[in-house]
Amino acid sequence: MQLVWPAEEHLPSYVAALERGWSPDNTRPEATIREQLAKIAHDPAGFLREMVDREGKGPPVVMPDGSTVPRLPGYRKWMWDGEFCGSIGLRWQPGTSALPPHVLGHIGYGVVPWKRGLGYATLALKLFLPDAKAEGLEYVELTTDPDNVPSQRVITANGGVLVERFVKTAQHRHGEALRFRIDL
């Protein structure tokens, strides 16, 4: 498995994953699938450009509660083993490692269900951490639900240390979460 930049040659496999029910957004999965398939059908090149937005100039981000917040600089890479396996993304605030309160973590990732258990998320995070350091971050924070033990294993396998157990804000529909930090 390798990380690749979202590109036209990988797009059909990405679309196939969406059509099979995978979503890059675990807080609004069905809506995100519909939105992304519509964007790809309307403007595939534009969709691919939105995957890499280092200036945060893209459209506002829709939060789980339906509110919107300004987009941070960020980008996604896709996990690839000959077909689309998942995605991993980075977001940050220029000039600081801190994040605004509405952003739960610097890095988010997801593996398609039919590729889980192969170590792809652990490897993707390992390969991705140098990207975060190259953006000037001193550390990255990642959050997960307390019952998502596989994600916790991915994070701790990459040097993540549990920082806190907290309750998400109303924007994130409350619920408990765990925050991990990986020093870069």
C-alpha positions in Angstrom: 0.0 0.0 0.0 1.2 3.5 -0.8 -0.2 7.0 -0.5 -1.0 8.8 -3.7 -2.3 12.2 -4.5 -5.9 12.2 -5.7 -5.7 12.0 -9.5 -7.8 11.3 -12.5 -6.4 7.8 -13.0 -7.5 6.9 -9.4 -10.9 8.5 -9.6 -12.9 5.6 -11.0 -11.8 3.4 -8.1 -12.7 6.1 -5.6 -16.1 6.5 -7.2 -16.6 2.7 -6.9 -15.8 2.8 -3.2 -18.4 5.6 -2.7 -21.0 3.6 -4.7 -20.3 0.6 -2.4 -21.2 2.7 0.6 -17.8 3.9 1.9 -17.6 7.5 3.0 -14.6 9.7 3.9 -16.8 11.4 6.6 -18.0 9.2 9.5 -20.1 12.0 10.9 -22.2 12.6 7.8 -21.6 9.5 5.7 -24.7 9.3 3.5 -24.8 13.0 2.8 -21.1 13.1 2.0 -21.4 10.2 -0.5 -24.2 12.0 -2.3 -22.4 15.3 -2.3 -19.1 13.8 -3.6 -20.7 11.7 -6.3 -22.6 14.8 -7.5 -19.4 16.9 -7.5 -17.5 14.2 -9.4 -20.2 13.8 -12.0 -20.4 17.6 -12.5 -16.7 18.6 -12.4 -14.2 15.7 -11.7 -11.2 18.0 -12.1 -12.7 20.5 -9.7 -13.4 17.7 -7.2 -9.7 16.6 -7.4 -8.5 20.2 -6.9 -10.6 20.4 -3.7 -8.7 17.5 -2.3 -5.6 19.7 -2.1 -6.4 23.1 -0.6 -3.2 24.4 1.1 -4.7 27.9 1.4 -8.1 26.9 2.8 -9.9 28.7 0.0 -12.5 25.9 -0.6 -16.1 26.0 0.4 -17.0 26.1 4.1 -17.0 22.8 6.0 -20.4 21.4 7.0 -20.4 20.2 10.6 -22.3 17.2 11.9 -25.0 19.5 13.3 -25.5 21.2 9.8 -23.7 24.4 10.7 -20.8 25.6 8.6 -17.3 26.8 9.6 -14.4 28.2 7.5 -12.2 25.7 5.8 -8.7 25.3 7.1 -5.7 24.7 4.9 -5.4 21.0 4.2 -5.2 18.1 1.8 -6.0 14.4 1.4 -4.0 11.5 0.0 -5.5 8.2 -1.0 -4.4 4.8 0.1 -3.7 2.7 -3.0 -2.8 -0.9 -3.5 -3.8 -1.1 -7.1 -7.2 0.1 -6.2 -8.6 2.7 -3.8 -8.3 1.5 -0.1 -9.0 4.7 1.9 -8.0 8.2 2.5 -6.0 10.2 5.0 -6.2 14.0 5.4 -4.3 16.8 7.2 -5.6 20.2 8.3 -3.8 22.9 10.2 -3.8 26.6 11.1 -0.8 28.4 9.6 1.8 29.4 12.1 0.7 27.2 15.0 0.1 23.6 15.9 -3.1 24.6 17.8 -6.5 24.0 16.2 -9.7 26.0 16.6 -12.2 24.5 18.9 -14.5 23.2 16.1 -11.7 21.0 14.7 -11.2 17.8 16.6 -7.9 16.8 15.1 -5.2 17.5 12.5 -5.4 14.1 10.8 -8.4 12.0 9.9 -8.4 8.7 8.0 -10.6 5.9 6.9 -10.1 2.6 5.2 -12.8 0.9 3.0 -14.4 -2.0 4.9 -13.2 -4.6 2.5 -9.6 -3.6 3.2 -9.7 -3.3 7.0 -7.5 -5.5 9.1 -4.6 -5.4 6.6 -2.6 -2.7 8.5 -3.3 0.0 5.9 -4.4 2.7 8.4 -1.3 2.1 10.5 1.0 2.3 7.5 -0.8 5.3 6.1 -0.5 7.3 9.3 3.2 6.4 9.5 3.8 7.5 5.9 1.7 10.7 6.5 3.4 12.0 9.7 6.4 13.5 7.8 3.9 15.5 5.7 2.6 17.1 8.9 6.1 17.9 10.1 6.9 19.4 6.7 3.9 21.8 7.3 5.7 23.1 10.4 3.6 21.3 13.0 5.3 20.3 16.2 2.6 17.7 17.0 -0.6 16.4 15.6 -3.8 15.6 17.5 -6.2 12.8 16.5 -9.5 11.9 18.1 -11.5 8.8 18.2 -14.5 7.4 19.9 -13.8 5.4 23.1 -15.2 2.2 21.5 -13.1 2.5 18.3 -10.3 0.3 19.5 -8.8 -0.4 16.1 -8.3 3.4 15.5 -6.7 3.7 19.0 -4.3 0.9 18.0 -3.4 2.7 14.8 -2.7 5.9 16.7 -0.7 4.3 19.5 1.3 2.2 17.0 2.5 5.5 15.6 3.6 7.0 18.9 0.2 8.5 19.9 -0.3 9.2 23.6 -3.7 9.7 25.1 -4.1 13.3 26.2 -7.7 13.4 27.4 -11.2 12.0 27.4 -13.7 14.7 26.6 -17.2 15.5 25.5 -17.6 16.8 22.0 -19.4 20.1 21.5 -23.0 20.4 20.2 -21.5 21.1 16.7 -20.2 17.5 16.8 -23.4 16.1 18.4 -21.9 15.7 21.8 -20.7 12.2 22.8 -17.5 11.1 24.4 -14.2 11.1 22.6 -10.5 10.5 23.1 -7.8 12.9 22.1 -4.3 11.6 21.3 -1.2 13.5 20.5 1.8 12.4 18.4 4.9 14.6 18.8 6.7 15.2 15.5 
